[in-house]
Amino acid sequence: MRGKGGKTIRLNPVDEDNLVTDHPARANLEAIMDQKLFAQRIKSERSAAYWFAASLWGVTGLAMGAIMGVLLTMIVQTGSVPFIRDNIIAGAAIDAGRDSVNSRDGMLRDPAESRPQQP
């Protein structure tokens, strides 16, 4: 059968006894693919575990830092109370002295005037 410039293809019937349905090395190829998929799954699980651990340590560190910051701030404030109290008392005494001086009559007088007159 020849057509216009084409090749004739003849198909022979296939004997079903000689039919090859599978490649001999297919089991090895499947094993290799299974190993690759398993290795990929292990890497995925490992990276997920690393991210979980990193986020867990990060959040834990953040919480511990906040707690320690508040605790140390309270300790420092409690320890500095005597100094603060002394400074407040001294400041109050200075303010009271300044107010006392400022409330006096500002004119200077002659000391002779303040002496009682002798007859």
DRENGUBA-649222 format. One record per residue (C-alpha): residue number from 1; x, z, y. Coordinates in steps of 0.5 Angstrom, whole numbers, always signed. Layout:
<atoms>
NUM;X;Z;Y
...
</atoms>
This chain:
<atoms>
1;+0;+0;+0
2;+3;-2;+6
3;+0;-2;+13
4;+3;-4;+20
5;+10;-1;+20
6;+8;+5;+16
7;+11;+8;+10
8;+7;+9;+3
9;+7;+16;+1
10;+5;+17;-6
11;+3;+24;-9
12;+4;+25;-16
13;-1;+31;-19
14;+3;+37;-20
15;+3;+41;-27
16;+1;+48;-26
17;+6;+50;-31
18;+12;+49;-27
19;+9;+51;-20
20;+13;+56;-17
21;+9;+61;-13
22;+15;+66;-10
23;+22;+65;-8
24;+26;+69;-13
25;+30;+73;-7
26;+23;+75;-4
27;+23;+82;-7
28;+30;+83;-3
29;+28;+80;+3
30;+22;+85;+3
31;+26;+91;+2
32;+31;+89;+8
33;+25;+88;+12
34;+22;+95;+10
35;+28;+98;+12
36;+29;+95;+18
37;+21;+97;+20
38;+23;+104;+17
39;+29;+104;+22
40;+25;+102;+28
41;+20;+107;+26
42;+25;+113;+26
43;+28;+110;+32
44;+22;+111;+36
45;+20;+118;+33
46;+27;+120;+35
47;+26;+118;+42
48;+19;+121;+42
49;+22;+127;+40
50;+28;+127;+45
51;+23;+126;+51
52;+18;+131;+48
53;+24;+136;+48
54;+27;+134;+55
55;+20;+135;+58
56;+19;+141;+55
57;+26;+144;+57
58;+24;+141;+64
59;+18;+145;+65
60;+20;+151;+62
61;+26;+151;+67
62;+22;+150;+73
63;+17;+155;+71
64;+23;+160;+69
65;+26;+158;+76
66;+20;+160;+80
67;+19;+166;+76
68;+26;+168;+77
69;+26;+166;+85
70;+20;+170;+86
71;+23;+176;+82
72;+30;+176;+86
73;+26;+175;+93
74;+22;+181;+91
75;+28;+185;+89
76;+32;+183;+95
77;+26;+185;+100
78;+25;+192;+97
79;+33;+193;+97
80;+33;+191;+105
81;+27;+196;+107
82;+31;+201;+109
83;+36;+197;+114
84;+29;+193;+116
85;+26;+200;+118
86;+32;+203;+121
87;+32;+196;+126
88;+25;+197;+127
89;+26;+204;+129
90;+32;+203;+133
91;+28;+197;+137
92;+22;+201;+138
93;+27;+206;+141
94;+30;+201;+146
95;+23;+198;+148
96;+21;+205;+150
97;+27;+207;+154
98;+27;+200;+157
99;+19;+201;+159
100;+21;+208;+161
101;+26;+206;+166
102;+22;+200;+168
103;+16;+205;+170
104;+20;+209;+175
105;+20;+208;+182
106;+25;+202;+184
107;+28;+205;+190
108;+34;+209;+191
109;+34;+215;+195
110;+39;+219;+198
111;+41;+225;+195
112;+40;+229;+201
113;+33;+228;+202
114;+31;+230;+195
115;+34;+237;+197
116;+30;+242;+199
117;+30;+244;+207
118;+33;+251;+208
119;+31;+254;+214
</atoms>
